[in-house]
Amino acid sequence: MFEMIAGRALFPGGTPTEQLGLIFRTLGSPRPDRHPTICERPTYYPYANRHYNPDPLCRQIPRIDAHGFELLMKFLQYEGKDRVSAAEALKHPFLRTICVKCCHLRDEQSVLEADGVHIEAEILGDHSHHHNSRRHHRGTLVKDKYRMHSSHHT
């Protein structure tokens, strides 16, 4: 879900060790009392004595609305038993609205062609300079970011 909205991998590690480090920096350190299946694995041992505070994901994905962010966090749980199931996810307001609108699209159509689904520009300029300035964001010069959402009717 993150990759589809952000257009990049959430944990782009080149090796399993690098990827685990990115996961722990983003979600925080797993705890042995809450995450036994992870903490008992040999691949976790190099990280066992390190403590990572979670890095707020909202900084990495400004394009998502509150419903989408909530669902993303339900997917990003260490333990499978704590993650949202596919059936539950489809009932979530973020996907429920989009799925209903997209089920009638032809294969060659974009989700953005569905009624009520759109990308909204979000200007992230550096306000300390003139109004056309650009801000450095994760290695890329950007002027506009986009927020993906759909009209929610509950």
Sine and cosine of phi, psi and omega as CSV:
sin_phi,cos_phi,sin_psi,cos_psi,sin_omega,cos_omega
0.00,0.00,-0.71,0.71,0.02,-1.00
-0.85,0.53,-0.74,0.67,-0.05,-1.00
-0.88,0.48,-0.62,0.79,-0.01,-1.00
-0.93,0.38,-0.60,0.80,-0.05,-1.00
-0.99,0.10,-0.70,0.71,-0.07,-1.00
-0.99,0.13,-0.39,0.92,-0.03,-1.00
0.98,0.20,0.32,0.95,0.04,-1.00
-0.41,-0.91,0.28,-0.96,0.00,-1.00
-0.96,0.29,0.60,-0.80,0.06,-1.00
-0.96,0.27,-0.64,0.77,0.00,-1.00
-0.84,-0.55,0.98,0.19,-0.13,-0.99
-0.99,0.11,0.67,0.74,-0.01,-1.00
-0.92,0.38,0.61,-0.80,0.03,-1.00
-1.00,0.10,-0.33,0.94,0.03,-1.00
-0.72,-0.69,0.31,-0.95,0.05,-1.00
-0.84,0.54,-0.63,0.78,0.00,-1.00
-0.90,0.44,-0.71,0.71,0.02,-1.00
-0.90,0.43,-0.66,0.75,-0.01,-1.00
-0.91,0.42,-0.67,0.74,0.05,-1.00
-0.87,0.49,-0.67,0.75,0.05,-1.00
-0.86,0.52,-0.67,0.74,0.03,-1.00
-0.91,0.42,-0.65,0.76,0.02,-1.00
-0.89,0.45,-0.73,0.68,-0.04,-1.00
-0.92,0.39,-0.60,0.80,0.04,-1.00
-0.92,0.40,-0.53,0.85,-0.02,-1.00
-0.99,0.14,-0.72,0.69,-0.10,-1.00
-0.99,-0.13,-0.18,0.98,-0.09,-1.00
1.00,-0.01,0.22,-0.98,-0.02,-1.00
-0.93,0.37,0.69,-0.73,0.13,-0.99
-0.94,0.33,0.53,-0.85,0.01,-1.00
-0.96,-0.27,0.70,-0.71,-0.01,-1.00
-0.83,0.55,-0.57,0.82,-0.01,-1.00
-0.96,0.27,-0.45,0.89,-0.01,-1.00
-0.98,-0.22,-0.42,0.91,-0.11,-0.99
-0.77,-0.64,0.85,0.53,-0.09,-1.00
-0.88,0.47,-0.57,0.82,-0.06,-1.00
-0.92,0.39,-0.44,0.90,0.04,-1.00
-1.00,0.09,-0.74,0.68,-0.09,-1.00
-0.92,0.38,-0.32,0.95,0.02,-1.00
-1.00,0.02,-0.14,0.99,-0.04,-1.00
-0.98,0.17,0.63,-0.78,0.03,-1.00
-0.85,0.52,-0.50,0.86,0.00,-1.00
-0.93,0.36,-0.29,0.96,0.02,-1.00
-1.00,0.09,-0.39,0.92,-0.11,-0.99
-0.78,0.63,-0.67,0.75,0.02,-1.00
-0.89,0.46,-0.30,0.95,-0.04,-1.00
-0.97,-0.23,-0.12,0.99,-0.15,-0.99
-0.85,0.53,-0.57,0.82,-0.04,-1.00
-0.99,-0.12,0.13,0.99,0.03,-1.00
-0.98,-0.21,0.51,-0.86,0.06,-1.00
-0.85,-0.52,0.83,-0.56,0.03,-1.00
-0.92,-0.40,0.79,-0.61,0.15,-0.99
-1.00,0.08,0.63,-0.77,-0.01,-1.00
-0.91,0.42,0.65,-0.76,0.07,-1.00
-1.00,-0.05,0.85,-0.53,-0.05,-1.00
-0.80,0.60,0.86,-0.51,-0.03,-1.00
-0.91,0.41,-0.42,0.91,-0.03,-1.00
-0.87,0.49,-0.41,0.91,0.07,-1.00
-0.95,0.32,-0.47,0.88,-0.05,-1.00
-1.00,0.03,-0.29,0.96,-0.08,-1.00
-0.65,-0.76,0.95,0.32,-0.01,-1.00
-0.95,0.31,-0.12,0.99,-0.05,-1.00
-0.99,0.12,-0.02,1.00,-0.15,-0.99
-0.95,-0.32,0.60,-0.80,0.02,-1.00
-1.00,0.10,0.03,-1.00,-0.09,-1.00
-0.88,0.48,-0.64,0.77,0.02,-1.00
-0.90,0.43,-0.68,0.74,0.01,-1.00
-0.91,0.41,-0.66,0.75,0.01,-1.00
-0.90,0.44,-0.67,0.74,0.03,-1.00
-0.87,0.50,-0.70,0.71,0.01,-1.00
-0.92,0.40,-0.68,0.73,0.04,-1.00
-0.83,0.56,-0.69,0.72,0.00,-1.00
-0.91,0.41,-0.49,0.87,0.06,-1.00
-0.94,0.33,-0.47,0.89,0.08,-1.00
-0.97,0.23,-0.58,0.82,-0.12,-0.99
-1.00,0.03,0.85,0.52,0.07,-1.00
-0.94,-0.35,0.66,-0.76,-0.02,-1.00
-0.88,0.48,-0.74,0.68,-0.07,-1.00
-1.00,0.01,0.74,-0.67,0.02,-1.00
-0.83,0.56,-0.60,0.80,-0.01,-1.00
-0.91,0.41,-0.35,0.94,0.01,-1.00
-1.00,-0.03,-0.26,0.97,-0.03,-1.00
-0.98,0.22,0.47,-0.88,0.09,-1.00
-0.94,0.35,0.64,-0.77,0.05,-1.00
-0.99,0.17,0.26,-0.97,0.03,-1.00
-0.87,0.49,-0.68,0.73,0.00,-1.00
-0.89,0.46,-0.67,0.74,0.03,-1.00
-0.92,0.38,-0.64,0.77,-0.01,-1.00
-0.88,0.48,-0.63,0.78,0.01,-1.00
-0.92,0.40,-0.34,0.94,0.05,-1.00
-1.00,0.01,-0.18,0.98,-0.02,-1.00
-0.92,0.39,0.61,-0.79,-0.03,-1.00
-0.78,0.62,-0.60,0.80,-0.02,-1.00
-0.89,0.45,-0.76,0.65,-0.03,-1.00
-0.99,0.12,-0.54,0.84,-0.02,-1.00
-0.85,0.53,-0.72,0.69,-0.02,-1.00
-0.92,0.38,-0.73,0.69,-0.02,-1.00
-0.92,0.39,-0.68,0.73,-0.02,-1.00
-0.88,0.47,-0.68,0.73,0.00,-1.00
-0.88,0.47,-0.66,0.75,-0.04,-1.00
-0.96,0.27,-0.45,0.89,-0.08,-1.00
-1.00,-0.06,-0.26,0.96,-0.11,-0.99
-0.91,0.41,-0.32,0.95,0.00,-1.00
-0.99,-0.17,0.03,1.00,0.02,-1.00
-0.96,0.27,0.55,-0.83,0.11,-0.99
-0.97,0.26,0.35,-0.94,-0.05,-1.00
-0.82,0.58,-0.57,0.82,-0.07,-1.00
-1.00,0.09,-0.06,1.00,-0.01,-1.00
-1.00,0.04,0.50,-0.86,0.05,-1.00
-1.00,0.09,0.47,-0.88,0.09,-1.00
-0.86,0.51,-0.45,0.89,0.00,-1.00
-0.95,0.32,-0.16,0.99,0.07,-1.00
-1.00,0.07,-0.15,0.99,0.02,-1.00
-0.95,0.30,0.61,-0.79,-0.02,-1.00
-0.86,0.51,0.80,-0.60,0.06,-1.00
1.00,0.05,-0.11,0.99,0.04,-1.00
-0.98,-0.19,0.81,-0.58,-0.02,-1.00
-0.44,-0.90,0.20,-0.98,0.09,-1.00
-0.96,-0.30,0.75,-0.66,-0.04,-1.00
-0.94,-0.35,0.79,-0.61,0.01,-1.00
-0.92,0.39,0.63,-0.77,0.06,-1.00
-0.73,-0.69,0.95,-0.32,-0.06,-1.00
-0.97,0.24,0.77,-0.64,0.00,-1.00
-0.87,-0.50,0.58,0.81,-0.05,-1.00
-0.91,0.41,0.42,-0.91,0.08,-1.00
-0.99,0.17,0.93,-0.36,-0.12,-0.99
-0.98,0.21,-0.07,1.00,0.02,-1.00
-0.98,0.18,-0.20,0.98,0.02,-1.00
-0.91,-0.41,-0.25,-0.97,0.00,-1.00
-0.94,0.33,0.22,-0.97,-0.17,-0.99
-0.91,0.40,-0.27,0.96,0.02,-1.00
-0.99,-0.16,0.19,0.98,-0.06,-1.00
-0.93,0.36,0.34,-0.94,0.04,-1.00
-0.90,-0.43,0.45,-0.89,-0.04,-1.00
-0.91,-0.42,0.66,-0.75,0.04,-1.00
-0.98,0.21,0.81,-0.58,-0.06,-1.00
-0.67,-0.74,0.94,-0.35,0.04,-1.00
0.76,0.65,0.73,0.68,0.10,-0.99
0.99,0.14,0.09,1.00,-0.04,-1.00
-0.76,-0.65,0.69,-0.72,0.12,-0.99
-0.98,0.20,0.80,-0.59,-0.04,-1.00
-0.75,-0.66,0.51,-0.86,0.16,-0.99
-0.92,-0.38,-0.68,0.73,-0.01,-1.00
-0.85,-0.52,0.60,-0.80,0.20,-0.98
-0.87,-0.49,0.27,-0.96,-0.04,-1.00
-0.80,-0.60,0.56,-0.83,0.01,-1.00
-0.92,-0.40,0.84,-0.55,0.01,-1.00
-1.00,-0.09,0.78,-0.62,0.06,-1.00
-0.39,-0.92,0.19,-0.98,0.08,-1.00
-0.76,-0.65,0.31,-0.95,0.04,-1.00
-0.95,0.32,0.83,-0.56,-0.03,-1.00
-0.98,-0.17,0.81,-0.58,0.07,-1.00
-0.82,-0.58,0.93,-0.36,-0.01,-1.00
-0.91,-0.42,0.00,0.00,0.00,0.00
